Amino acid sequence: MKSNLLSGIYNPVDLRLLKEEQLPQLAQELRDFIIDIVSVKEGHLGASLGVVELTIALHYVFHTPEDLLVWDVGHQAYGHKILTERRENFHTNRQLGGVSGFPKREESIYDAFGVGHSSTSISAALGMAIASKLKGDFNKQHIAVIGDASIASGMAFEGLNHAGVTDANILVILNDNAIGIDPSVGALKKYLTAVKNGKNPKQNNIIKSLNFDYSGPIDGHDLRTLIKELNRLKKIKGPKFLHIVTTKGKGLQQAEENQVKYHAPGKFDASTGEIHLKSEENLPPKYQDVFGLTILDLAKKNEKIIGITPAMPSGSSLKFMMDELPDRAFDVGIAEQHAVTLAAGMATQGMIVYCNIYSTFLQRAYDQVIHDVALQNLPVIFCLDRAGLVGEDGATHHGVFDIAYLRAIPNIIIYAPINEIALQDILYTVQLASLNHPIAIRYPRGRGVLPNWGRENFANYQEITIGKANCLKNGTKTAVLSTGTIGNNVIAALNELENPESIAHYDFPFIKPLDNDLLDKTLTSFDHIITIEDGSKIGGFGSAVLEYATANNFTKKIEILGIPDSFIEHGTVIEQQHFCKIDVKSLVNLFQRL
């Protein structure tokens, strides 16, 4: 019986003591280890399985952490983490206080750059390489590992464009598996497919034309070939580019056959790969599905409706519309800036454009939101999925800044529905002729609160009055003003206390414009005002209420609840809400003190 090699590896120093012929065994053990942990603890599976051989080869050939290794996005870095002093703690992956699901500088000296959003690796590694040269270190290696979906992003091309006119010691490794979270799209994907199939003339190489020393494509699962090529490239100075071909989910049959589902499959059987199905009976719908089904219904009735997503057709549920109305629903790849300006261009021609972008990723297109949409007052409809706290993905993925960063922009309307009906009805309202401003509709990850919501609700669309807030519960002394789905925590907390007479509850779905009439009433009638949001306290909904009160000489005490001035680490949404004191239990304690 072979001894277990992985158990003897604490860091890459131990790895480099192995003989090259032992590495395939190590690769199998590393795959099994990842599968065993992720099957129970959940996380990103397919991407890490696909780069097991590459991960081993990189740490075997290069002297990490002195040589700097940058993983793009970081979905694929589990093997890297396990080989770099985190194997014994890897079972805590994505849990509160445990190992982060993404590379993180403060977690390990082997994580050269913190990531979570795509297409940053080339720029970061180039920056490191130029810095090394300026410091007189000409031997340090700088490696960026980037996928074929990420390299299609504008930022990746900006990095390639700059690197090609430097003599920086940088190696870009393209991990080409034809899939990101969903299948890769676009002309570059077609080009890479032609290269892999030998149908692209050698003189037609786009990477060589950018002044990179190009090699490949090679089999990314062939350790001997990988190690030989990396050792060769190590000796070559200047910008280099290695094209490797891999299979996402390699080593687990179901993950290879269904790469979208096994990107992050949840709990599954480690031996068979079968996903443990959760009963969805009597559960509320996911907010993303409320969006996806509603926009499909509306688009069937209104031929001007367009859907756009940057590489998230499954995650946003725009896929429903893409499947039935493919000419009017677009996956533009990992290109948030392009998505926003594409939507703006369509809006100039009278189209009704729903641009669905995760809240955390709209940050990447802030200039376009201001310059191309709001400045021209184009009625683009931004549907911000994953707004608020998102749980295990942690600080890189929370959608907690959108209220603050959008509220400062003139012309934009900001709306946060409290439940599925409100989301459905605002999606209906904004495609009516009355909307003449851009609007951002923010809603969270996960399920809603109405188990009976379904397509039959489409027979009862209600037009929403822009800027109107609602009284959910009357009270005498304290007014709680909530915006969005966090209002359901307030409802639950008040229910636990048997709805005390002293506390009123108001739902403010419109953060901009605020319902000033209702604000006047609450600021006049109540001794104490509490605002609550699942966004940043600085610059958010509470700030807007406080600004209004100050400008209109109201002096009542206003207490703001929300996300504090810190990046919230990974954990469950409940744990994160508890840390921010906006979970039901914290609200019960607060209301009891009142």
N, C-alpha and C positions, 0 to 999 in steps of 0.2 A: 504493500500500500504506500502510495506517495505521501510524503510529509506535506503539510499545508504551508505553502510559501508565504501567503498573505499575512498569516499570523506573526511571521517573523519580520514584517516590514513596518517600521514606525515612521520612517521618512525616506526620501529618495536616496539618501546615503546608503541605506540598507538595500534598496532596489538595485543600485549600481554594483553591488557585490555579487549579484546573481550572474550566472552564465546566460548568454543569449538564448541558448536552446531551452532554458527553463521558463522563458517569458510567456510562451503560449499557455503553459499550465497556469501561470499567474493570471493571465488574461481571463481564463475560464473561472478561476476562483474570484476574481474581482467582479465579474459579471454576476456570479451566483450571489455574492455578498450584497451587491446593489439590489438584485431582485428580491432577496430574502427580506431586506430592511424595508424597501419601498412597498412591498406587497402588504406589509402590516402597518407601516407608519404613513404611507402615501407620499406623494411628491412627484417630481418630474422624472419619468422613467426612460422613454425611448431615446432621448437625446444623449444621455450618459451611456447607455448601452452601445450606442453607435460609435463612440470614440474611445472605447476601452483600450484598443491597441495603440491608438495615437497617444493617449494619455501616458501609457507605459513608456512608449518610445521617446516622448519628449523629455520625461524626467530621467530616462536612462542615458540619453545622449547629451542633454544640456545640464549644466550645473546650477539647477534651481536651488535656493532662491537668488543666488548671485546673478544668474541669467534670469531675465524677467519674462514671465509668461502671462499673457493677458487672454482671458476667455471672453469672447463676445456674448452678450446676454447673460450667460452663466447657467442656462438650463442643463448644459452638458458637463458640468464640473464636479459631479458627485465622485467619479473615480479619482479625479485630482485631489479632492478633499480627503478621501480615504487613504491615499498614498502620502499625504502630507500632514501627518501627526493628528488626524481627526478620526481615525478608524474606530477607536474605542468609544468615542462620543457620537458617532454618526447616527446611532439610533435616536438621538434627540433632534435630528434634522427638522427644521421649520417649526419646532416647538418652542414655547416660551422659555427663554433663557438657554436654549440649545443652539446647535449649529445652524447657521443661516443657510437658506436654500440657494444662495448665490455667493460668489466670491466677495470677500469683504476684507478690506485692508486691516481693520482693527482686530480681525479674528485670527489672522495668520500672516507671517512674513512671506509665505508662499503665494498669497493672494496679492499680486502686484497692483491690481486695480479693481476697485469696487464696481460691480456691474449689476444689471437688472433690466435695463433698456438696451435695445439692440444698436449695432452699427457704430459703436464707440471704440472698438479695440484697435483699429488701425491708427486713428489719431492719437490715442493714448500711447501705444507702443512707439509711434514715431516721435512723440514728445520725449519719451524716455531715451530713445536712441540719440536724438540730437543733444539732450542734456549730457549723456555719457560722453559723447564726443567733445563737448565743450569742457568737460572735466578732465579730458585727457585719457579716458578709458576707451581704448579702441578694440578691446577684446570681448567686452560684455555683449551678450546676445539678447535680442529683443524680439519676442515671438508673439504674433497676434493670430489666434485661431478664430475664424469667422465662417459662418454658414452661408449657403447660397441664397437664402432668403434675406439675411442681414446685409450681404454685400451689395444687394440691389438698391439699398437705401442711399439717398443723396449724400449723407455724411460719410459713408464708407468711400464713395467716389472722391469726395473732397480730400480724404486722407490719402488715397492712392495717387491722386493728382499731385499733391504736394510731395509725397515720398519719392515719386519718380524723378524729381529734379534735385534730389539730395544724394549724398553719398552715405546716408545713415545706415547703420548696420541693423536692418530690420528684415524679419522673415514673416511674410503673411502666408498662413496656411488656410486654404479654402477647403472646408469640410463640406463636400458637395453630396447631399443626399436627396436633393430635389424636394425638400419639405422643411417648413419652419414649424409652426403649430398646425397650420393648414398647408396644403400643397403650395409650393412656390409658384409665382405667376410672373408673366412679363417677358419682354424680348430677351433680357439677359439669361433667363432660365432656358429659353429656346437655344440661345447661343451655347450655353454650357452643355446642354444635351447633345448638340451637334459635335462639340469637342469630345465628349465621352464616347460618342458613337463613331468617332474617326471621320466625320463628314465635314469637318471644318478645315480648310487649307491652313498649313502651318504659318504661312505668311500673313494670315488673316487674324493673328492672335491679338486680342484687345489688350491683354495684360502686357505683352512684350512692347506694344506700341506706347505704353505708359512708362517705358524704360525699366521694367522689372526683369530680372533674370528668372524666366519662367521654366518650371519643370512639371511634368505630369501629363495627363492624369495617371495616378498610380492607385493601386488597391490599398485603401486605408485600413484593411483588416489583415494585411500581410506584414507581420512584424519585421521579418528579415529585410524586406524591401524598404519599409519605412525607416528602419535604423540606418541602413546603408545610405539612403538618400539624405537623411538629416545630417549624418556625419559629413557627407560631401558638401552640403549647403553651409555647414558650420564654418567651413574654410573660405567661403566666398564672401567678399566684402560688398557693401552696398545693398540696395533693396532687392529682395528675392521673393519669389512667389511659388509656393508648392500647391498644386491642385491634387487633392486626394478624393477618392470616391468611396463613400461608406453607405451602409444601410442603417437607417434609424430603427432602433429596437433590436439590433443584431443580437441573436442568441436566445430570443424568446419568440417562438413562432407567431403567436397572436400579435405581438408588438411589431413584428416585421410586416404582417399581413394587414394590420389596421393601425397605421402609424398616427392617424389623427386621434383616435380614441386612446391610444397608449402613450400619448405625449405626457399626460398626467392622469392615469386611469383610476385613481382612488385605490381602495383595497382590492387585492386579487389573490388568487391561489398561486403561490410561488412555484409549485411543481407543474401545474397545468396552464397557468396564465389566465384562467377564467376569472373575469371580474365579478366580485361579489355585488350582486344587484341589490340596490336598496329599494324597498317598496315605496312607490310614489303615490299610492292610493290615499286619497283624502288629504294630500299635501297641496299647499298653495303653489301656483306656477312660479317659475323663475322670472324675475323682472326682464331678463334678456328675451325670454320667449313672449312675454306680453308685448315688448317692442316688436319682435320679429313677426309675430302673427298679425299684430295691428297694422304695421306698415304694409304687409302683403295685402290685407283686406282693403286698405285705403288705396293702394296702388292699382288694384283691380278696378276700382271705381273712378280713378283720376289718373289719366294717362300722362300727366305732367310730373308725377311723383317719381323721384330718382333716389336710389339708396347707394351710399358709398361707405366702404370700410377699408382701413389700412391693415390688411393681413389678418383680420379677425372675423371672418364670415361665420365660423362655428361659435366662437365666444360671444359674438354680438347677436347671434341668431338672424343676421341678415341672410343667412343661407336659405331660409324659407323662400325669400323673394328671389334670390339668385337662381334657385332651382326652377321656379315657376315663371319668372319674368327676367330671364338672363340679359336681355337687351337694356334693362333699366336698373340693374343692380351690379355694382362694380367693386371687386377686390383689387385695390391698386398696389398691393404689396406693402412692405414696411416703409411707408412714405407719408407720414402724417402731414408734413408741409404741403406736399403735392395734393393730398386728399382735400385739404381745406381750400386751397386756391382753385382746384378743379371744381369744387362745389360752388365757389364764388363765380367762376366763369359760367357755369350752367345757370346760376341764379340770374345773371345779367340777361339771359335769353328767356326768362320767364318760367324756368323749370322750378319745381318745388323739391328742394334737395335736403334729404335727411342724411347728415354726415355723422356716422356712428363711430366714435372714438372713445376708448377707455379714458377716464378722467386723467389718470397719471400720464397718458401718452399725448393728450392735447397740449400739455406743457411744451412738448417738442415743436409745436406749431404756433407758438404765441405770437410771433411777428405776423404770421399770415392771418390770424384771427383779427388782430388790430388793423393791419395795413390793407389787407385784401378783402376783408368782410366788413368789419365795423365802420371803418373810415368811409366806405362807400355805401354804408347802410343797406347791405344786401341781405335779404331775408333767408339766410342759410339756417337750417335747423340742426343744431349740434345736439346729438343724443349721447350724453356722457355716462356710459356704463361704468360699473365698478367705482362709482363715487362713494366717498366715505372710507371707512376702514375695511380692508379686504382680507385680513387674517394672515395665513401662513406665509404668503409671499413677502409680507413685511414692508419695510420702509421704502423700498424702490417702487412699490406698486400701489400704495395707498392713494386714494383720490381725495385728499383732504385740503388741497390748496385751490381748487377750482373756483369756489365762491369768492375767495379773496382776490385771485388774479383776474377773474372776469368782471368783478364788480367795479373795478377801476376804469373799465373801458366804456366810453359813451356808446349809446345806441343799443347796447345788448340788454335783452330781457333774460332773467335767470329764474328758472322754475324748478321746484323740487316736489314731486308728488308724494303724498303720504301713503298711497297704496296703489294697487293695480288699476282700479277704476280711474283714479286721477291721472295715472300715466297714459292709459288708453285715451282718455278724453282730451288731454293736452295734445297728444299726437294727432287726434282728429281736428282739434281747434286750429292748430298752426297751419294746416293745409287749406284753410278757408281764405278767401280773398282779403280778409281784414288784416292779416299780418304784414306789416311793412318794416319790420326790424329783424335783425338776427336774434335768435333765441337759443339758450342753452338749457337743456332738460337733463337734470342730474338724477340718477337712480342707482341703487347699490347692487353689489354682487349678491347672488343667492336668491332665495325665495321670498315671495310676498307674504301677505297676511290673510288672503281671501281664498280658502280652499275651493269655493264654488265658481271662481272666475273661469270663464271659457269663451269660446268664439261666439256663443249665443249673445254675449254682451254687446257684440258689434251692432245689434239691432237697436241698441239704446244709447248711442253716442250722445253726449251732452256738450254743448259749446261752453267753454270756460271763459269767464270774464277776466281779461288781463288786469293784474294788479289787485285782485280781490283776495282777502283773507277770510277765515271762517272761525266762528266760535264753536268749539267742540264740547265745552262744558262751562257752565256759569260758576261764578265764585264771588267772594266778597272782599278778600284782603290781598291775595297774591295772584298775579297773572303769570302763567307759564306760556311763553311764546316759542313754539317749535317750528322748524322748517324741515320738510321732507320726512323720510320714513323713520327717523329717530323719534318722531312724535308718537310712534306706536309704543316706545318704551315709556313715555310719559303716561299714555293711556293705561298701560299695564300696571305702572306704579300706583296711579290713582285708584285703579280697581282694587289693588291689594289693600289700600287704605280705606276701602268702601266709599270712595269719592267724597272726600271732606268738603264741606260747604265753603270753606275759606279759600279754596284754590280753584281758580278758573284756568281753562286751557284753550289756547287759540292756535290754529294751524295757519302758518304764513307760507303757503307754497311759493308765492312770488317774493323773492329776495330783492329783485329789482324789476319793476318798481315796487316799493313797499306800499301797503295799504295804509296811507297816512291818516285816513279818517278813523280807522280802527285803532291805529297807534295813538292818536289823540285821545280816544275814549279810554284806552287802557292806562295811558300815562296820567290821565286825570282821575280815574276812578279807583286805582289800586295803590296800596302803600308800597308794594314791593313787586318788582318785575324780574322774572328769570327768563333768559333766552337760552335755547339749547339747539345745537347743530352737530352734525358729524363732520364738520370742517374746522379749519384753523380758527381759533379764537381771535387771532390777530387779523384784522381786515375782513372778517366774515359777517354773517348775519347779525350776530350780537353787536359787532362794531357799527353796523348800519343803523341799528336801533338806537345805540348810544349817541351816534352822530346826530340823528334826528332829534333826540331828546335835548341835547346840548344846544343845537341850533334854534330850538323852539322854547328854550328856557324852562324845560321841565327839570325838576330837581329830585324826582323819586329815585330811590335806590334801584340800580339795575345790575343784576348779577349775570355774568356770561358763562355758560357751560359749553364746552366743545373740546377741540384738540389743542393741548398746550403747545408752547413754543419749543417743541422737541420732535425729533423723528421717532415715530413709534415702531418698536421692533416687532419681529414676527411672533406669532402666537395665534390663538383663536380670536375671532371677532369679539366674543364675550369677554375674554381676558383683556383685550385691547380697550374695549369700552369701559371695563372696570378700572383700568389704569387711568383713563381720562375722566372717570366719575360720571359717565353718561349711561351706564347700564341700569337695568331696572332696580337692582338691589341698592345701588348708590342713590338713585332718585327717591326710592322709598325712605331711605335714611334722611335725605335732605328734607323731604316733605313732612316727615314726622317732626323734625326739629322746628319746622314752621308752625 
